[in-house]
Amino acid sequence: MFRHGSPPLSVFALLLGTVLFLVAAPIAGRGLQVDKTALANTPSPDAHPVLVELFTSEGCSSCPPADLMIKTLDTYQPIPGAQLIVLSEHVTYWDHDGWKDPNSSAALTDRQSAYEGVLGEQSPFTPQIIVDGTQQIRINDTQPQMEDVFQKAGATRKVPVRIGEVTTDGGNPIVLRAHIETGDNFDNHDADVYVAVALNQVESQVLRGENGGKHLVHVAVVQELTRIGKLPKEKNFVQDAQLKLKPGTDPKNVRLIAFVQESGPGKVLGAALYKPVN
């Protein structure tokens, strides 16, 4: 078990080494070869949440290693004192190159485009990993570079975000209801509160395009991202959210992510994750 306070280098290096090995090797048919006993970790209750957004596409041949990295971060949580809350956000601009990503969304493409102006990028690209809304890491960054970004984000004071009772009805479509609240906005941030509905895991057999013939696995695949309100000045935010699931969605395969982000889009001030116990 990897414990809070233990040196993170060996675990993170093993994680990164595995991903970089898969970048250089064929991905189809290859499993994740890691020491699960060494890597397994559950964030402590007081771990600071860090929002990790991956902009990706099944039509992009460079994306499967990044998908794998996000899956591994989600599973093994290698940064002490941090809870890495991941989102896989599938964009649309690869959909015209032979394969339409079934999870791509124009709204997520727009979200990435809004980031590019803030981050100083000339145009969107995949894979792109954005940490807490302000920092980027790339799949070919060195282990110390990645580790530094995650550790700094994990050490930053956050606005507490809580997801209370979550229920679903048996309607068509199924409606998910959740109680969302935050701590007080003592710093008077100009910020918005968002809720994302994401699928825990998605598997896809890609038939055409740059990844034709590959079996891909994704985690935390965003199906809907909704702004549910503004963070009040000097007060906490309290609201019951209602979100419709897409037809055919299994509620047991759904996770809910709530986060507070400065307008822009800017810095992520806090986040929370809810996953049902199956």
Buried (B, 14 or more C-beta within 10 A) or exposed (E): EBEBEEEBEEBBBBBBEBBBEBBEEEBEEEEBEBEEEBBBBEBBEEBBBBBBBBBBBBBBBBBBBBBBBBBBBBBBBBBBBBBBBBBBBBBBBBBEEBBBBEBBBEEBBEBBBEBBEBBEBEEBBBBBBBBBBBBBBEBEBEBEEBBBBBBBBBEBEBBBBBBEEBEBEEEEEBBBEBBBBBBBBEEEBEBBBBBBBBBBEBEBEBEEBBBBEBEBEBBBBBBBBEEBBBBBEEEBBEBEBEBBBEEEBEBEBBBBBBBBBBEBBBBBBBBBBBBEEE
